[in-house]
Amino acid sequence: MDRKITLCDVGIEDCQTNEEREEWCMRELNMTYAEYLEVLNSELPVKEALEKVFNRRKHSE
């Protein structure tokens, strides 16, 4: 069963250091912090950016 992803699922703001952010990104998104920033800073609409992040995560599970 696929669970619906919401912005509330993104909790990286609780991380204090880049190392914590890196660990969080790898654990939650299966991507590096740099890749995460690249998606966030892309020109993609928010919906497409989130889909890119979470589709990548889904394929890695």
Steps between C-alpha positions, in 0.01 A plus 500: 500500500645837398489766764419857407802731531449848644727793576468404867716196423799722428674555835846604398459833678566317828856416389771723646803408287570407138596152621157461661336633183699251291394211725138617494496527119653155456263342753180677391555572131782267392691795355783721615444839655651658187248316280220610733612863470521465123136388486389779734688763300382371164251683284257211535156579640465386862285200409750373243794558732334302779406223259861479385622465859239249610504294179872455549435386857226261392722331240771440758275314744 
